[in-house]
Amino acid sequence: LAVGIATITVTSIDGLHSASVVVEVVLQRQLDFQLIGVGGSMEAFMDLTKLQSGEPVKAGSALTFTVTLSPRYRLYRWIINDVIQSTPDLSLALTIGPSDLNVKAEVALIGDLNLTDDVTTTDLVQLRRYLAGLDQLSDKGIFSADINGDGSVTTTDLVQLRGYLAG
């Protein structure tokens, strides 16, 4: 299977008539994308065309993925073909290459340290233990508990989390 453009020309035996057709062989790749978590939605576009997960896409196409978050949720990370990306941007632009593409966006509820998609007293206790130096949290827990988005978990975050828990 060769990718490219070919011209096929047919000429009559007497050479008086001919017809040509141009054929483009396109390499199609499988595109799968999903939002992990309940805190938003995810869309994919190729130019202005909205794409559905699971459909084939022409290799070399420029794609844009956008996450819309629900209140109190934060984008935790992008995972592209099982490789974790460090960008927390809500939009991601990619060019689909010679292999299939699997894109995941993982969202986390702010302060949801035990990953139940609900902020509970258990999360507050876990955050208190972390701040007291008694426990270590996963990177996801630390990021999720960083309510004010300054890159670290501080007492300010704890005060804001208490406010969330109080309603």
Buried (B, 14 or more C-beta within 10 A) or exposed (E): EEEEEEEEEEEEEEEEEEEEEEEEEEBEBBBBBEBBBEBBEBBBBBEEEEBEBEEEBEBEBEBBBBBEBEEEBBBBBBBBEEEEBEEEEBEBEBEBEEEBBBBBBBBBBBBBBBBEEEBBEEBBEBBBBBBEEEBEBEEBBBBBBBBEEEEEBBEEBBEBBEEBEEE
